[in-house]
Amino acid sequence: MTIRNQSQFLLHSVSLVNKKYQEISKITGENFNIFNVLNLQNEETKHSKIIAELLNPMGSHDCHDIFLNAFLDCLSNQIFNCKINLNTQKARVSIEEYIGKVNEKGDEGGRVDIVINDGSSAIVIENKIFASDQDKQLLRYKNQFKNGIILYLTLNGRVASEESSVSLKPNEDYHSVSYDNFIVTWITKCRELAITKPYIREILSQYIDTINLLNNQSKNKQMTEEILDLMFKDESSFESAKKIADEFEKAKALILDKFWSEVSNELGLQYKMDTFFHTPNNQKSALFIKTTNPNIAVIFQ
């Protein structure tokens, strides 16, 4: 069988597996996710509220400090050179905490996404999903909480930009943690601890699914295993999977380009792809320019 035929067979087989699990999802009702229904998955402030409420010993979950203790355990496992001394029973959790007006130098003041504070020790969380870094943002938080632990939370655990961290050193002055590893591990632990509280347990399961979707990860491990079995069935299957993976970004770019070209024709505007280097990962954007006035443009990122 040629590589082309093998690739077509592999795609068809994966499609059948995907359809099977789509049907299972319909039967079990797992497609109904309250976070997705309310379109909360892309809003950083909503994620901050969820995380802060779970961390709060006085939270509506009525589980006292067990979720906070689980958070600290996960943190200790990930950050080996960091001493965490926090009295969980006295800890208070706040969101969007105001630490003063940003001064002229830009190294003091602002609002912090999440602060866990027991009066003597503090953990500060800067939550970044899609938003770009602010100028001297982490530096301002470090100046305010000099002895505090600064966590830079992103989808994949990337380090902060130099504009935000300035002179701060990763893994020393601040620590990068991720949704796809750290937060999912913690929420999974919280779900185990909430075994006697079915409402909380199911909400946490949906939240894990939401995070996995944000990271383009399948929420069905069994489906993933079946697809991997197809990909690694033999040498030709692996070669076909690699060929598909190599061409995937090109195929996606072609589909996007076709879509935006059709939009451009409908709007009667000139269109081209553009890259904004100040955004994370050099995200590509669709740029529409008014033909009669090149200084007027519409950008979809």
Secondary structure, DSSP 8 states (H G I E B T S, - for coil): --HHHHHHHHHHHHHHHHHHHHHHHHHHTTT--HHHHTT-TT-HHHHHHHHHHHH-TTSTT--TTHHHHHHHHHHHHH-TT------TTT-EEEEEEE-----TTSSS--EEEEEEE-SS-EEEEEE-SS----TTHHHHHHHHSTTSEEEEEESS-----HHHHTT--BTTTBEEEEIIIIIHHHHHHHHHHTTT-HHHHHHHHHHHHHHHHHTT--S-HHHHHHHHHHHTSSHHHHHHHHHHHHHHHHHHHHHHHHHHHHHHHHHT-EEEEEE-TTSGGG-EEEEEEETTEEEEEEEE-
